Amino acid sequence: MFNFENLEELIYRINSKGYENDEALWVIADGKDYIVKEGNRRLSALKVLADVKKYKNKINLSKNYTISPIRCCVYTDYKI
């Protein structure tokens, strides 16, 4: 997850300024699973912020960020 370009910068930016939930993630429903096609970095940053203790060796934050529901456009076809 931390191999994404500028993920750490995005984590700190969301933590300090909040998450702008104005651009939906593009997600494909695949049976019981969901595959993120657009917005992987944003979702990864939010996952880290939701559980900072789990990533304490990777990121220097002391408390979890409260995550509001995330807007998603869910598709059932891979041809998006």
Summary of the structure (lengths in Angstrom):
residues: 80
radius of gyration: 13.5
end to end distance: 23.8
largest distance: 41.1
contacts: 175
relative contact order: 0.26
helix: 32%
strand: 20%
